[in-house]
Amino acid sequence: MIEGANMFNKIKMWAKNLKRQIFILYYAYKDERVPWYAKVFTACVVAYAFSPLDLIPDFIPILGYLDDIILLPLGIILALKMIPKDVLADCEVMAEEMMKNKKPRNWIAGSLIVLIWGLITVWAVLSIYQLLN
């Protein structure tokens, strides 16, 4: 029983650290000292992390959690490497404060992701409809 609780605590700490890193990237994206290419990549990682939609839906066995376990952390690592160290230090302080208060809301990024998935769904439905007729 103790091993199970220890494993749960490790997973909980991993998730909390992942959340903290997302907040760091959120603030880094807004910083003018970050190069444009890093901002674009960082914005994509943050939008994907906050998006309720996944690249691979979670209901697909094993593969469904692949993006949550591998792709998202890999994106975070790559984005963190693109950002200057002094910016990261400043953003870490702001992220700690953010975690104490609330999560950022970026309705534009969320709406864009929902729009893209909506267009993909409409395209798929129309393609299937044309094949059947």
N, C-alpha and C positions, 0 to 999 in steps of 0.2 A: 504494500500500500504506500509506503514511504517513497519508493522509486517512482510510482505513478504521479505522486504529488510533486516530486522533484522535476520530473519531465514536464509536467504542466507549468511549473514556475519558469522553466527554461523557455518554453514556447511563448509564454506570456511576456517575458523580458525581450525575446526576439521581436515579437510583434510591436512592443512599445518602442524599441529602438528603430524599427522600420518606420513607424509613424513619425518619430522624431526626425529621421532623415528626410522624410517627405516634407515636413515643415521647413527644414533647412533649405531644401531645394525650392520651396515656394518663395521664401524670402530672397534667395539668390537670383531667382528669375526676375525679380523686381529691381535688382541692384544694377546701376548703370556701369559698374566696373566689370561686369561679366561680359565676355565676348558674345556677339550675336549668335554664333553657331551653338554655343553652350546654352544660351537662353532658349533657343528653339527646341533643342533636345530636352532640356530641363522642363520646359512647358509641357511637352508631350508626356514625359514621365509623370509629372504631377497631375495632369489632366487624366491620364490613365489610372493613376492610383485613386483619385477621388471619384472616378466614374463608376456608376453601378453596373456598367456593362463590361464584360471581359472579352478579350480576343478569342479565347477558347472558353465556351460556357462551362460552368462548374458541374453541370449535370452529366457531362461526358466523363465516364470513369477514368481515373488516373490523369488523363490529359487535361481534364477540366481545372485541376489545381496547379498544373504546370506553370501557368503564367503567374500565379500568386506566389509560388515557391521559388521559381527560377527566373522568369523573365523580368518581373518587377524589381527584385533585388539586383539583378544584373544591370538593368537600366539605371537604378539608383547609384550603383558603384561607378558606372561610366560617367554619369552626370556629375558626381562629386569630384571625379578626377579632372573634369574640364574647368572647374571653378577655381579661381585663385584662392590660395590659403587664407589670406587676410579677409576676403569676403566670407569664406566659410566660418571663420572665427566669429565675425560679427553676426552672421545668420544663426549660428548655434545659440547665441544668447537670446536672440529674438524667438527662436523655436522653443526654447525652454519656457519663455514667457507665454507663448501661444498655447503650449500644452497645458499650462495652468488655467488658461481662460477658455478659448473656443477654437473651433476649426474654421479655416478660411472658406469663404463661399465664392466660387467663381462661376457665376451663372452663364457667362458667355462660353467658357470652355465646356461646361456641362451640356449646354444647349447644342453646341457644335457636335459633340460626340453623339448625342441623341439624334441629331439631324442626319449624321453620316450613317448610323445604324438604321434609321428609318429609310433612307434612300437605298441601302443595300437590301433591306427587306422588301421594299416595293419592287426593285429590280428582280429579285429572286422570284417573287410571286408572279410577276408579269412573264418572266422567262418560262416558268413552269406552266402557266396558263397557255402560252403560245405553243409549247410542246404538246400539250394535251389536245389542242384544237387543230 
